[in-house]
Amino acid sequence: MKKIRMTVYLDPKVHDDLRAYAGARRQPLSIMAEAAVAAFVDPEQKEIAMLRRLGKIERQLDRLTRDSNISIEAFMVYIWLWLAANPPLPDSAAATARASATQRYDEFMETLGQRLAKAPGRSVENSRFEKMPGEDRGAGP
């Protein structure tokens, strides 16, 4: 079958990448360009690429699910150990402790809200060395 000549204008970077790709496979530039265009317009190739991307997304979701389950389990172990190490307060100190806990919880929620409003995608892990509420700049771990 006779091939049809076509003139295509490419960005110099794309041309260099195509030339390097063809050179690495020891194929003529025209064959590599034809294969790239065919892969781009072929519905079967698009489906294969889509399935590859979906597989990648599925693996990422699996990792997120695993990491979430690990975090939940670690938090449950922490709470269990904390409850085991800290006996209940006597009735005389319970009211004072409850008031203090309520105040500290309100401060925590306010700080959390501010942090989420300031940078929604921010990781707590990446900012763990920042100043905590009620902490002096010089003090810390």
C-alpha positions in Angstrom: 0.0 0.0 0.0 1.3 3.4 -0.9 1.8 5.9 1.9 0.6 9.5 1.8 3.1 12.2 2.4 2.2 14.7 5.1 4.0 17.7 6.5 3.8 18.2 10.2 5.2 21.1 12.3 6.5 20.0 15.7 7.8 21.9 18.6 11.7 21.5 18.7 11.5 19.7 22.0 9.0 17.2 20.7 11.1 16.7 17.6 14.2 16.1 19.6 12.4 13.6 21.9 11.0 11.8 18.8 14.4 11.7 17.2 16.0 10.3 20.4 13.2 7.7 20.8 13.6 6.6 17.1 17.4 6.5 17.5 17.3 4.4 20.6 15.2 1.8 18.8 17.2 2.1 15.6 14.1 2.9 13.5 13.5 5.7 11.0 11.9 8.8 12.3 9.0 8.5 9.9 8.1 5.0 11.2 8.2 6.2 14.8 6.0 9.3 14.0 3.5 7.1 12.1 3.3 4.7 15.1 2.8 7.6 17.5 0.0 9.1 15.4 -1.6 5.6 15.0 -1.5 5.0 18.7 -3.1 8.4 19.3 -6.0 7.9 16.9 -6.6 4.2 17.4 -9.5 3.6 19.8 -8.0 0.3 21.0 -4.8 2.0 22.0 -6.8 4.7 23.8 -8.6 2.0 25.7 -5.4 0.3 26.6 -4.0 3.6 27.9 -7.2 4.3 29.8 -7.0 0.9 31.4 -3.4 1.5 32.4 -4.3 4.8 34.0 -7.3 3.2 35.8 -5.0 0.5 37.1 -2.6 3.1 38.5 -5.5 4.9 40.2 -6.8 1.6 41.6 -3.3 0.9 43.1 -3.2 4.4 44.6 -6.6 4.0 46.2 -5.5 0.6 47.6 -2.5 2.3 49.1 -4.6 5.1 50.6 -7.0 2.5 52.0 -4.2 0.6 53.5 -2.6 3.7 55.0 -5.9 4.9 56.4 -6.4 1.5 58.1 -3.0 1.6 59.6 -3.6 5.1 60.9 -6.9 4.1 62.4 -5.4 1.0 64.0 -2.4 3.1 65.4 -4.8 5.6 66.8 -6.9 2.9 68.5 -3.7 1.4 70.1 -2.7 4.8 71.3 -6.0 5.5 72.9 -6.1 2.0 74.5 -2.6 2.5 75.9 -3.4 6.0 77.1 -6.5 4.8 78.9 -4.5 2.0 80.5 -1.8 4.3 81.7 -4.1 7.1 83.0 -6.5 6.1 85.7 -9.8 7.9 86.1 -9.7 11.2 88.1 -11.3 11.3 91.6 -14.6 13.1 91.7 -13.1 16.2 93.4 -10.8 16.9 90.4 -13.2 15.8 87.6 -15.0 19.2 87.3 -11.7 21.1 87.0 -10.3 18.6 84.5 -13.5 18.7 82.4 -13.3 22.5 82.2 -9.7 22.4 81.3 -10.4 19.7 78.7 -13.2 21.8 77.2 -11.0 24.8 76.9 -8.1 22.9 75.3 -10.5 21.1 72.9 -11.9 24.5 71.8 -8.4 25.8 71.2 -7.6 22.7 69.2 -10.7 23.0 67.0 -9.9 26.7 66.4 -6.3 26.0 65.4 -7.4 23.1 63.2 -10.0 25.3 61.5 -7.4 28.0 60.9 -4.9 25.5 59.5 -7.4 23.9 57.1 -8.6 27.3 55.9 -5.1 28.5 55.3 -3.8 25.5 53.3 -6.4 22.8 52.6 -3.9 20.4 51.0 -1.3 20.8 53.7 0.0 17.7 55.4 0.1 17.6 59.2 3.3 15.5 58.9 5.1 18.2 56.9 4.3 20.9 59.5 4.9 19.0 62.7 7.8 21.3 63.7 5.8 24.5 63.6 4.9 26.3 66.7 2.0 24.7 68.6 -0.7 26.8 70.3 0.4 28.0 73.8 4.1 27.2 73.0 7.0 29.7 73.0 9.2 29.9 69.9 12.3 28.9 71.9 10.6 25.9 73.6 9.9 22.7 71.8 11.3 19.3 71.0 
